[in-house]
Amino acid sequence: MAHLEVELVDAEGRVWSGQAAMVTAPTVEGEIGILVGHEPLLAVLRAGEVRIKPAEGPTIRGTVNGGFLSVDSDTVTVVADEAIIVSGAGTSTR
């Protein structure tokens, strides 16, 4: 099964990384959902909740307070001013 490679980082470093089936994030134009095969994209984030559905395990929920999201070749990078994992951390790196 195909998957996304996801990395969530903030000013202090990597918050979470791993494989996922879907990523949902709050952009200044509204909430966006990213699945495998999504077109390349660069979006500005607003404060809100990021949800990552990992390849295995429960959904990871975190908050961001701005930044941007990049999608290219099934790689999703979320760069936030500040990011905090709220639940379902799984393989969180901090």
Helices and strands as residue ranges (DSSP letters): E 4-10, E 13-27, E 30-35, E 41-54, E 60-72, E 75-80, E 83-87
